[in-house]
Amino acid sequence: MAETTSNPSIKDEDTYEALRDKGMSKEKAARIANAQANDRQSPSEKGGKAPPYEDWTKDDLMDRAQEIGIEGRSKMDKNELIEALRSH
């Protein structure tokens, strides 16, 4: 059984210990445990799911490619943009 931390900076000791037992670093376990103890945060809730690139417009793909700095995007067709975005 894991040793209790008795660290006042850890807001949820049980969660912290469970995460440490799963192999997480002390820092990561502390961040997650403290976030779960905070009523304004919901770390267990997954974020939204973006639609697949095939459902995006070419303009949206171009904008995303520009955001992440894909070179040669202006000469790419939709399928090439999708491939470039997925491999980046």
Buried (B, 14 or more C-beta within 10 A) or exposed (E): EEEEBEEEEBBBBEBBBBBBEEEBEEEEBBBBBBBBBEEEEEBEEEEEEEEEBEEBEEEEBBEBBEEEEBEEBEEBEBEBBBEBBEEE
